[in-house]
Amino acid sequence: MKNLPPEALQQVAAYFQTLAEPTRLRILNLLREGERNVGELAQLCGYTAANISRHLSLMTQQGLVRRESRGTSVYYSIADESVYALCDLVCGSIARQYERATKTQHAIFSRE
């Protein structure tokens, strides 16, 4: 980030903003298992196909997923595998914070 121009920083912020939505993170987790079409993703997420399509459109614009048309269906897959390294890093950090907080709470309540 140190030497990025303001325009690039705006793109970085848009990328992180795209990742800041739980449904999109869920879609990324599902795509980790392999490509899927909108209907499959909608069913697995419990949302409408229109809702999932909106999320996928934004994720495609940010370069997170790619789309491939096959006949009447469109299949989505991960375009940038590095997103998983980023997410795993952040999730690991949050898991450690959660674990510390849980231990602290447990220690406080066990004294009472």
NORCORKA-V955012 format. One record per helix or strand of 3 or more residues. SS is the DSSP state (helix for helix, strand for strand). FROM is the first residue (numbers start at 1). TO is the last residue. If there is no record, write none. Layout:
BEGIN
ss=SS from=FROM to=TO
ss=SS from=FROM to=TO
END
This chain:
BEGIN
ss=helix from=6 to=19
ss=helix from=22 to=32
ss=helix from=38 to=45
ss=helix from=49 to=61
ss=strand from=65 to=70
ss=strand from=73 to=78
ss=helix from=82 to=111
END
